[in-house]
Amino acid sequence: MTKHYETPTVERRPAGALSRKDAAAYLSVSTRQLDNYASAGLIPRIKLPTVTGKKGVASKSVFRVADLDTFLASRLESSEAAE
């Protein structure tokens, strides 16, 4: 019996900003690696305030898709460099 797998549909250009988890998935890296990139200043991080009840105001990090694409483009290796 042959199994048929559905090809997952992936939105290639999500609009706006992505959560930390989604941004890491977009880059195919772990959230820890994404945090390392952001801490090193390689990818801008946007901190949005969130109200958390008794704790007051905290922040949630999001990443703009355009910044993630710029980061990827900056890491593109030419075929000449690989030879």
C-alpha positions in Angstrom: 0.0 0.0 0.0 1.4 3.4 -1.0 1.2 6.3 1.3 0.4 9.6 -0.2 1.6 12.7 1.6 0.2 16.1 1.2 2.5 18.9 0.4 2.4 21.4 3.2 1.3 24.8 2.1 3.7 27.4 3.4 3.0 31.1 3.2 6.1 32.5 1.6 5.8 36.1 2.6 3.9 36.6 5.9 3.0 40.2 6.4 4.1 42.3 9.3 5.9 40.8 12.2 6.3 37.3 13.5 6.5 36.0 17.1 9.8 34.7 18.3 8.8 31.1 17.7 7.5 31.8 14.2 10.5 33.9 13.3 12.8 31.1 14.3 10.8 28.7 12.2 10.9 31.1 9.3 14.7 31.1 9.5 14.8 27.3 10.2 16.8 27.9 13.4 16.0 27.4 17.1 14.6 30.1 19.2 17.9 30.2 21.1 19.8 30.8 17.9 17.4 33.5 16.9 18.0 35.2 20.4 21.7 34.9 19.8 21.4 36.7 16.4 19.2 39.4 18.0 21.6 39.9 20.9 24.5 40.2 18.5 22.7 42.9 16.6 22.4 40.8 13.5 18.5 40.9 13.5 16.5 43.8 14.9 14.1 42.8 17.7 10.9 44.8 18.4 9.7 44.6 22.0 6.0 45.2 22.3 4.5 45.9 25.8 2.0 43.4 27.1 -0.2 43.9 30.1 0.2 40.9 32.5 -2.2 41.6 35.3 -0.6 41.8 38.7 2.9 41.7 37.2 2.3 45.0 35.4 3.8 45.5 32.0 6.1 43.0 30.4 7.3 42.8 26.8 6.9 40.4 23.9 9.6 40.2 21.2 8.5 40.2 17.6 10.6 40.2 14.4 9.7 42.0 11.1 9.7 39.7 8.1 11.6 42.3 6.1 14.4 42.2 8.6 14.5 38.4 8.5 14.7 38.5 4.7 17.5 41.1 4.9 19.4 38.9 7.3 19.0 35.9 5.0 20.1 37.9 1.9 23.2 39.1 3.8 24.2 35.5 4.4 23.8 34.4 0.8 27.0 32.9 -0.6 28.0 33.3 -4.2 28.8 30.2 -6.2 32.3 31.6 -6.8 33.0 31.7 -3.1 32.0 28.0 -2.7 34.6 26.9 -5.4 
